[in-house]
Amino acid sequence: MSQVITVTALITAKSGEQQVVAEALKIAEREVQEEPGCEAYVLHQNLANASQFLMLERWTSAQHLTEHEQSPAFKKLGAAIGGRVDIEVIKSVPFAGAGH
């Protein structure tokens, strides 16, 4: 049985880069949602800091996440926001709750 993987990415646009970063993230959100194994890929913006975005991802398995990280959409996003953001990524698995 595969293990669902959740990815939380905190993305902070550097000064003057918010609009470019926001547009690249919106494009990626639409493209990635069509990838195999993507259960959720949802972009949020911090109400208190418009330069800060939160991407919440849910993947059916580690293999699907690995495939995503090699996909054209992932590479295109990296090229578009590279050097324009500070990013913190947390990959996690369910720990407690229903089914555990």
N, C-alpha and C positions, 0 to 999 in steps of 0.2 A: 504494500500500500504506500502511495506517495504521501509525502508530508507537504502540506500547504505552507508556502513561504510568504510572509508579509514584509514589505519594504517600506520604510518611512524615510523620505529624503527631505531634509530641511535645506532649502536653497535660498541664499541671500544674494541679491544682485548688488554688485559694487556700484558706487556713486556714478550716476549718469547712465547706467546700463539697464534700468528697470524695464523700459519699454521693449527693448530688444529681447531681453530674457523672457518677459511675459509672452511675447508673440511666439518665440521658439517653444516655450512650454505648452502653449495652447495647441500648436501644430503637433507636437509629440503626443499629447494626450489623445488626440483624435486618431493618430496613426497606430499607436501602441494598443489601444483598446481592441483592435482587430487581430492582434497576434494570438496564435494558439496558446492556450493555457493562461491567458490573462483573464482573471475573474473580476478585477477592479484596477483602475488606473485613473485616479481622480486628483485633480489639481485644486488646491485651496490657496487663498491669499490672506495674509495676516491683516486683520482689521486695524491693528495698532501700528503696523509697519508695512506699508505697501511695497517695499522692496524685498519682502520676505514671502516665500512660497513654500507650501508643504505638499509634496506628492505622496499620496497613499496608494500603495500597490499591493495586489494580492495575486499570487501565482499558484497554479495547481500543483506544481512540483519544482524542485530545485533545477531539474533539467529544463523546464520551460523558462525559468528565470535566466539560466545560462544561455539559452537560445536567444532570449530577448537582448541580453547584453552583447550579443554578436550581430544583432539585427541592423538593417539599414537605418531604421528610425532612431535607434539608440546612438548609432555613430553620427547621424546627422545632428541630433540634439547636442552631443558632445562637442562637435565642431562649432555649433552656433553659440553655445554658452561658455565654452572653454576660455578661461582667463577673465570672464565677466562676472563670475560668481564665486562665493564660498559655499561649500556644500558639505553636509554631514549626512551619511547614509547609515541606517540601522536595518539589518536583516534579522528577522525574528521568526519563531515558530510558536504555535499555540502552547501555552504552559499550563493553564488551569481553565476550568469552566466545563461546559458541556462536552462530554466525550473524553474527559481526562481524569 
